[in-house]
Amino acid sequence: MRDEDVKAVVQVWHTAGRTAYPFIDTWQRLTLDDAYSVFRQHIAPVCEVWVAETEDGIVGYLALKGSYVDRLYISPLHQRRGIGSALLTHAMERSPTGLELHTHQKNTQARAFYEKHGFVAVTYGISPPPENEPDVEYHWRPLRAA
């Protein structure tokens, strides 16, 4: 991600998050300005951020914190076109010994996506405030040759 990409990345995050989380009130109240502030203060400084671009511009992003997939969002208009899979493959290449992530238990689309890519649910819990929603921790570990 380049500095000039931040606004487009935040737009993708905001739009995709509001679509994916109709069950989370704090997401539905999150303004684009608030999302921009959170991204600049809490995500960009601690994560490697990779973007996916098409002729439409930036349509998705991946934020990695070591082997932890902190964020993976694709614009709703560009989902189911292989963009998320390409970003996830990039994450797997950057962390060949494995990846971890959390998603909400009610986010069935994301859960199916990660499970399709070999992630296994290892722990069920509650996400931290302000969401306080049931979540699930997933791990991906590459198959080892015998």
C-alpha positions in Angstrom: 0.0 0.0 0.0 1.2 3.5 -0.8 0.3 6.5 1.2 -2.0 7.7 -1.6 -3.9 4.4 -1.4 -5.1 4.9 2.2 -8.4 6.7 1.4 -9.4 4.0 -1.1 -8.5 1.2 1.3 -10.5 2.7 4.0 -13.5 3.1 1.7 -13.3 -0.6 0.8 -13.0 -1.5 4.5 -15.9 0.7 5.5 -18.2 -0.5 2.8 -17.4 -4.1 3.1 -17.6 -4.0 6.9 -21.0 -2.4 6.9 -22.2 -5.0 4.5 -20.7 -8.0 6.3 -21.7 -7.0 9.8 -25.4 -5.9 9.9 -25.6 -7.6 13.3 -23.0 -5.3 14.9 -24.4 -1.9 15.9 -21.0 -0.2 16.2 -20.2 -1.2 12.6 -23.4 0.3 11.4 -22.7 3.6 13.2 -19.1 3.8 12.1 -18.6 6.8 9.8 -16.1 6.9 7.0 -14.1 9.6 9.0 -14.0 7.3 12.1 -12.9 4.4 9.9 -10.1 6.5 8.4 -8.9 7.6 11.9 -9.0 4.0 13.2 -7.1 2.8 10.1 -4.4 5.5 10.4 -3.9 5.1 14.2 -4.4 1.3 14.8 -4.0 -0.7 11.6 -1.5 1.0 9.2 1.2 1.5 11.9 1.3 -2.1 13.0 0.5 -4.1 9.8 1.9 -4.7 6.4 -0.9 -3.7 4.1 -1.3 -5.1 0.6 -3.9 -3.9 -1.9 -5.8 -5.5 -4.8 -6.4 -3.3 -7.8 -8.5 -3.7 -10.9 -9.4 -1.3 -13.6 -12.0 0.0 -11.1 -9.1 1.0 -8.7 -8.5 -0.5 -5.3 -11.1 -3.2 -4.6 -9.6 -5.1 -1.6 -6.9 -5.2 1.0 -5.0 -7.5 3.3 -3.4 -6.4 6.6 -0.9 -8.8 8.1 0.7 -8.5 11.5 3.3 -11.2 11.3 1.4 -14.4 10.8 -1.9 -12.9 11.9 -4.4 -11.9 9.2 -5.6 -8.7 10.9 -7.9 -7.7 8.1 -9.0 -9.0 4.7 -11.7 -7.1 3.0 -13.0 -7.0 -0.6 -15.4 -4.5 -2.0 -18.9 -6.1 -2.1 -19.1 -5.4 -5.8 -15.9 -7.3 -6.4 -16.5 -10.4 -4.2 -16.5 -13.9 -5.6 -14.0 -13.1 -8.3 -10.9 -14.6 -6.8 -9.5 -11.3 -5.3 -9.8 -12.5 -1.7 -8.2 -15.8 -2.7 -5.3 -14.0 -4.3 -4.7 -11.9 -1.3 -5.0 -14.9 1.0 -2.5 -16.8 -1.1 -0.1 -13.8 -0.8 -0.5 -14.0 3.0 0.3 -17.8 2.9 3.4 -17.1 0.8 4.5 -14.4 3.3 4.0 -16.7 6.2 4.7 -20.2 5.0 4.7 -21.8 8.4 1.1 -20.8 9.1 -1.5 -18.1 9.6 -4.0 -17.2 12.3 -7.1 -14.9 12.3 -10.4 -14.2 14.0 -13.8 -13.6 12.5 -17.3 -13.3 13.9 -19.3 -16.6 14.3 -22.2 -15.0 12.4 -20.0 -14.0 9.4 -20.9 -17.3 7.6 -19.5 -16.0 4.3 -16.1 -15.3 5.7 -16.1 -18.6 7.7 -16.9 -20.6 4.5 -14.2 -18.7 2.6 -11.5 -19.4 5.2 -12.5 -23.1 5.6 -12.4 -23.5 1.8 -8.8 -22.3 2.0 -7.8 -24.9 4.6 -8.3 -22.9 7.8 -9.5 -24.8 10.9 -11.6 -23.3 13.7 -9.6 -23.8 17.0 -11.3 -21.6 19.6 -14.6 -19.9 20.0 -14.9 -16.8 22.2 -16.1 -13.2 22.3 -14.5 -10.4 20.4 -13.1 -7.5 22.4 -15.0 -4.3 23.0 -16.7 -2.4 21.5 -18.1 -5.3 19.4 -18.4 -8.0 22.1 -19.7 -10.5 19.6 -19.1 -14.2 19.4 -16.0 -14.9 17.4 -14.0 -17.8 16.2 -10.2 -18.2 15.9 -8.9 -19.9 12.8 -5.5 -21.4 12.0 -4.0 -22.4 8.7 -1.0 -24.7 8.8 0.5 -26.0 5.5 0.6 -29.7 4.9 4.0 -31.2 5.6 5.4 -33.7 3.2 6.0 -37.1 4.9 
